[in-house]
Amino acid sequence: MRILVDGIDMAGKTSLVHAVVAEFERRDIAAVRHRGMLAEHHPLEAVLRRLSSARQPDSWWTTTAYLVGGFALDALLARVDPPRPRQAVIVQDGYGDRTAAFGMAGGPYLAAALALRWPGLLARFDLAVYLHAPPQVRAKRMAGREHVDVRDERSVEDVAFAERFHAFHVHGMGRRHRRLLVIDSTKRRPDEMAVEIVDAALRTTTGAGGDRRGEHAPKNPSKARTS
């Protein structure tokens, strides 16, 4: 099983990832936090790390490199070389969804537009969780950080940029996942959200989730499940 936790900067992704892993372990289900490309051996991952992800929304080249040479290739490689350990639930901390959304919010750039048009080019997750939070809350979180980059600042201070990101993220990239939850991270603690996420993930894999179209955020923006 693969679960994605994604969202704009300062939305609380990493804290939630740790809480989800802990909730799986509480239920005696092996789970690990994972970052970067899914494929165990991605030939370009080391090269891509040299590019400034903080400047990605302002760079068509960085956006293209990550989406094409990174995530699109990763989708192919992960089919034959999946992440390890293979017996554990993979809880992914961020992926190409936000890269494409940043590329549209800061551009729009061609590679991001193509990813939005054909979101199936990137790897699909059994469950995707998109986090968001009001600007004032994210500003408070940013103030408590020791290291803040230019993308963090723009995501918090440029409200129009953040709104464009969220629209492209949820109503564009979210379409490709088997199930999508959109959550305001200010409403509950990470451990409380983790219970809902693990419950949803287990229902998805057992087929007990019923009709999931209303939770998938397809073409109609009103159909994304939010909480």
Sequence and secondary structure as in RCSB ss.txt:
>XXXX:A:sequence
MRILVDGIDMAGKTSLVHAVVAEFERRDIAAVRHRGMLAEHHPLEAVLRRLSSARQPDSWWTTTAYLVGGFALDA
LLARVDPPRPRQAVIVQDGYGDRTAAFGMAGGPYLAAALALRWPGLLARFDLAVYLHAPPQVRAKRMAGREHVDV
RDERSVEDVAFAERFHAFHVHGMGRRHRRLLVIDSTKRRPDEMAVEIVDAALRTTTGAGGDRRGEHAPKNPSKAR
TS
>XXXX:A:secstr
 EEEEEESTTS HHHHHHHHHHHHHHTT  EEEE S SSSS TTHHHHTTS GGGGGG HHHHHIIIIIIIIHHH
HHHHHS  S TTSEEEEE  HHHHHHHHHHH   HHHHHHHH GGGS   SEEEEEE  HHHHHHHHHT S   H
HHHHHHH HHHHHHHHHHHHHTGGGGSS EEEEETTSS HHHHHHHHHHHHHHHHHTTT   GGGS  SSGGGSE
E 
